[in-house]
Amino acid sequence: MTFLDMLRTAERQNGSMLCVGLDPEPTKFPAGMKGDANKIYDFCAAIVDATADLVSSFKPQIAYFAAHRAEGQLERLMEHMRRVAPHVPIILDAKRGDIGSTAEQYAKEAFERYGADAVTLSPFMGWDSVAPYLKYEGKGAFLLCRTSNPGGDDLQNQRLASVEGQPRVYEHIAGLAQGPWNLNGQLGLVVGATYPAEIERVRAIAPTVPLLIPGVGAQGGDAVATVKAGWRANADGSSAGSIIVNSSRAVLYASSGDDFAAAARQVAMQTRDTLEAAKG
């Protein structure tokens, strides 16, 4: 199945728009694991096992593994997710943004080494930085569009005087992802939950591409406003424009005790249900 097929299947089967971000910080691990980078796999695998029936995707952040020389643990985790939740797509959060042969190597890393179903990319260097990933049939690529950090205004919210209509940079990226760059329906966009009005603007420009929306939970994004701004339904109630609402810290570190996995499940379930209810 393609990434989009997997996403729609997981949305339907798990009744969910929730993505659990896997950003392991050993200093925040529960007692017995705390501070031990060798326990990254064990911690993340327990979270996956506890939430696999509640999510539409998982999103491991590669820096949290690489910083601790834990790429081997990430490979094991990817294999584990494939075994316990084969219907749930995996988005490798890498935010790569290079071109040419370097981009080809990053694509190989994401899709061949780790076996991800999709990857996050920075489109700052243009089409050349996106094209190598789209050579992988059925894989997805999410372009940073309107991110949740305050500094996103520095570039993303500036107007392009040389483009017809003088769109803001993020609006231009959304148009490229909906149109000329989206050759095989493989592209999505990253839009932060802290800007629901701009989620709505991106959805108007790109009505069918999936939106990956970080910032719900610890970053303060409003789950209900996020769904109302970004989710669109077909006549049968299925997703016309899918949204993937990511929560990381609020789920991962719901408890610092031995019950961390059960607590993570409880928060994930509450978040999933809140998101679903917001469909109206």
Residue, then its C-alpha position, 0 to 999 in steps of 0.5 A: m500500500t502507498f503511504l496515503d492508503m496506509l494513512r486512510t486505513a489507520e484513520r478508519q481502523n483506529g478511528s483516529m487522527l492522532c500521531v504519536g511523536l517518538d522523541p525519546e529523552p533519557t533524562k525524562f524516562p521513568a525510574g529504572m530507565k532514567g538517564d540510560a540511552n540504552k533504554i531508548y528502544d525499550f521505552c519507545a517500544a512500550i509506548v508503541d505497544a500501548t498506543a498502536d490501536l489509537v493512532s493514525s501514525f507514528k513519528p520518530q524524530i531522528a535527532y533524538f536517536a542520533a544524538h545518543r548514537a541510537e540509530g541501531q535502536l531506531e532500526r529495531l524500533m521501526e521493525h517493531m512497529r512493522r510487527v505490532a502495527p503493520h497498518v500504521p504508517i511511520i513518518l520519519d521526522a528528519k526535516r532534510g533539505d539538501i539537493g542532488s546526490t546528497a538528497e538521494q542519500y537522505a532518501k535512501e536512509a529514510f526509505e531503505r535503511y529505516g523503511a519509513d513510509a514518509v519523511t519530513l522535508s524543508p523545501f527552502m532549496g526548491w524542487d531539487s530538494v524534493a524530487p529525489y524522495l518522490k522517486y520512491e513510489g508510494k512514499g510520502a513527503f511532508l514539506l515544512c509550510r507554516t511551522s508552530n515556532p515563533g521564528g517561523d514568521d521570519l520567512q514563512n509569513q513574508r510576501l513574495a513580490s515577484v509571484e502573482g498575487q504576492p502570496r506569503v511564502y507559506e501560501h506559495i509552498a501550499g500551492l506548490a504542494q497541491g499543484p505542480w510539485n505533487l506529481n503522484g499525490q505523494l506530498g503533504l504539508v507541515v502546519g503548526a497547531t498554534y496557528p489555526a487560522e493559517i491551517e484554514r488558509v493552507r487547507a483552502i489552498a491545498p484542499t486534498v493534501p494531508l496536513l501534519i500538524p504538530g503543536v497539540g499538547a505540550q506546545g499549547g495548540d488547541a485540538v478542537a480548533t485544529v480539527k475544525a481548521g484542517w479536516r474536511a469530509n467526503a460525502d460518506g464521512s471519510s477524510a477528503g483532506s486528512i490531518i495528522v495531529n501530532s502529540s509527543r511529550a504529553v503522551l510520552y511523559a504522561s507519568s514518570g512511574d512504572d505505569f508510564a505506558a498505561a498513562a501514555r495510553q490514557v492521554a493518547m485515548q483522550t486526545r484521539d477522542t477529543l479530535e474525533a469529537a471535534k469533527g462535529 
